[in-house]
Amino acid sequence: QVQLVESGGGLVQAGGSLRLSCAASGSIFSSGPMGWYRQAPGKQRGLVADITRGGSTNYADSVKGRFTISRDNAKNTVYLQMNSLTPEDTAVYYCNAPRGVKNYWGQGTQVTVSS
């Protein structure tokens, strides 16, 4: 059974940092790209960043220069380092593993940035 388990969310003041982790089970992690999405109240879920199996990365314009996605293939874990956080970054953050016809999601972790 495929599982994606996020951790690392919480409450932080503007300007602060958080690091999110997503641990993936089974062979799902090593077989393809991984991504982070977020959904704020009243808004659609959108891509924050993704990373290929080889380590190539892609970021939403709103987080470029502040967020860094990385993966540890030995630990089946993908990370999202978030710096210089602003209240606009407040959202539920979801780990994603797109695998052909299946699209796997974690349960989400709340990130709240206070002003």
C-alpha positions as CSV (number, residue, x, y, z in Angstrom):
1,Q,0.0,0.0,0.0
2,V,1.4,3.4,-1.0
3,Q,1.7,5.9,1.8
4,L,2.9,9.5,1.8
5,V,3.4,10.9,5.2
6,E,4.1,14.6,5.7
7,S,5.5,16.2,8.8
8,G,7.1,19.5,9.8
9,G,4.3,21.9,9.6
10,G,3.4,24.4,12.3
11,L,3.0,28.0,13.3
12,V,5.8,30.4,12.5
13,Q,6.3,34.2,12.5
14,A,6.8,36.0,9.2
15,G,10.4,35.9,8.2
16,G,10.9,32.5,9.8
17,S,11.6,29.1,8.4
18,L,10.2,25.6,8.4
19,R,11.2,22.3,6.8
20,L,8.6,19.9,5.6
21,S,9.3,16.2,5.1
22,C,7.4,13.6,3.2
23,A,8.3,9.9,3.7
24,A,7.1,7.6,1.0
25,S,6.5,3.9,1.3
26,G,7.4,1.1,-1.0
27,S,8.9,1.6,-4.4
28,I,6.7,4.6,-5.2
29,F,9.4,7.1,-4.2
30,S,12.3,6.0,-6.4
31,S,10.2,5.4,-9.5
32,G,9.6,9.0,-10.4
33,P,9.2,12.7,-9.6
34,M,7.9,14.0,-6.3
35,G,6.2,17.3,-5.6
36,W,4.8,19.7,-3.0
37,Y,1.4,21.4,-3.4
38,R,-0.5,23.8,-1.2
39,Q,-4.0,24.8,-0.7
40,A,-5.1,27.9,1.1
41,P,-8.7,28.4,2.4
42,G,-11.0,29.3,-0.5
43,K,-8.3,28.6,-3.1
44,Q,-7.4,25.8,-5.4
45,R,-4.5,23.5,-4.7
46,G,-1.5,24.5,-6.6
47,L,2.1,23.4,-7.3
48,V,4.8,24.7,-5.0
49,A,7.8,22.7,-6.3
50,D,8.7,19.4,-7.8
51,I,11.8,17.4,-8.3
52,T,12.6,14.6,-10.8
53,R,14.2,11.3,-9.9
54,G,17.5,12.8,-11.1
55,G,17.2,15.9,-9.0
56,S,16.0,18.5,-11.5
57,T,13.7,21.0,-9.8
58,N,10.9,23.3,-10.7
59,Y,9.3,26.1,-8.5
60,A,6.2,28.2,-8.5
61,D,7.2,31.9,-9.1
62,S,5.9,32.9,-5.7
63,V,8.4,30.7,-3.9
64,K,11.5,31.0,-6.1
65,G,14.5,32.0,-4.1
66,R,12.8,31.2,-0.8
67,F,11.9,27.5,-0.9
68,T,14.1,24.6,-1.8
69,I,12.9,21.1,-2.6
70,S,15.3,18.1,-2.2
71,R,15.1,14.4,-2.0
72,D,17.0,11.7,-0.2
73,N,16.6,8.5,-2.2
74,A,18.2,6.4,0.5
75,K,15.6,7.5,3.0
76,N,12.6,7.6,0.5
77,T,12.0,11.2,1.7
78,V,11.4,14.5,0.0
79,Y,11.9,17.8,1.8
80,L,10.7,21.3,1.4
81,Q,12.9,23.9,3.1
82,M,10.9,27.1,3.4
83,N,12.6,30.4,4.3
84,S,11.5,34.0,4.5
85,L,7.9,32.9,5.1
86,T,5.1,35.4,4.7
87,P,1.4,35.1,5.7
88,E,0.6,34.4,2.1
89,D,2.4,31.1,2.5
90,T,-0.2,30.0,5.0
91,A,-1.9,26.8,3.6
92,V,-2.1,23.1,3.9
93,Y,0.9,21.6,2.2
94,Y,0.6,18.2,0.4
95,C,3.2,15.8,-0.8
96,N,2.5,14.3,-4.3
97,A,3.7,11.4,-6.3
98,P,2.3,11.3,-9.8
99,R,2.6,7.8,-11.2
100,G,0.9,7.4,-14.6
101,V,-2.8,6.9,-14.1
102,K,-2.4,7.1,-10.4
103,N,-1.8,10.3,-8.4
104,Y,-0.7,9.7,-4.8
105,W,-1.3,12.3,-2.1
106,G,-0.3,12.6,1.5
107,Q,-2.8,13.7,4.2
108,G,-1.4,17.3,4.3
109,T,0.4,19.3,6.9
110,Q,-0.8,22.8,8.0
111,V,1.6,25.7,7.8
112,T,0.5,29.0,9.4
113,V,2.6,32.1,9.1
114,S,1.7,34.9,11.5
115,S,2.3,38.6,10.7
